[in-house]
Amino acid sequence: MPLLGQASGGWTESSSALRLLHVGVRNTVGVLTDDSFTQTNPPNVATNVSAQVDQSVLGVLSGSVCFTRPDVGSNHIGGPGNQAWAIAQPGEDQSIVIGYHVLGCFINTATGNAYENLPGQASGKGPYVSSQGTYGNQLYETLLIGAAAAAPAGTAITYITGMNLIASRNGYLTPQTVITAGVLDLADQPAIAAESYSLNAAGSSTVIGVLKMPADAVQNELVYDQRI
């Protein structure tokens, strides 16, 4: 069943990947970067692509992670930007130095959809949810885009209630840990490919939310309590 979101017609015509169950704040502080409308999807790691992403759509997507973008300006937000340097120089993650931070998840795709209003392009604003809340999100990684401690890149991700969710290098939700052969395995490996411009002072990725319900055959979304 289509999800609630901004659409020109009735609610059944919605194309939003983020479902607002218990909403925190619909935040519009910050100006969208130019690449918020032009980035390819996935924007950085083109191998082990998530089955949940529409690769034909440009710009930040509904349900994707919203980052601060001090590389563009002090009040700019957007997707993860180009991380070629971060992948080429493993172990030298510059996110702490540059100041990238996770803010929440975008409600709508920045470039809009056919037959819809295009407020993002008209205003340069991209609403995102912040300040807690509970959400259903259809945009998440289905495969490890980088190796975990014991699981190779390309391993199918099994989402389990209680997992911490972080941002992948593509700006999609991904778990901080995975279960590999019955063993808890760390997937938060900044020097490899999982972490995405969101390190905290402890050297691990910022937790976006705690998973409450994994996707199933009826509702193909992650339901989580947001923590930012």
Beta strands, then each sheet from edge to edge (+ up, - down):
strand 1: 18-27
strand 2: 31-32
strand 3: 65-68
strand 4: 76-78
strand 5: 102-106
strand 6: 128-137
strand 7: 164-167
strand 8: 173-175
strand 9: 177-180
strand 10: 183-186
strand 11: 209-213
strand 12: 222-226
sheet 1: 1+ 6- 5+ 3- 4+ 2+
sheet 2: 1+ 6- 12+ 11- 7+ 8-
sheet 3: 9+ 10-
end
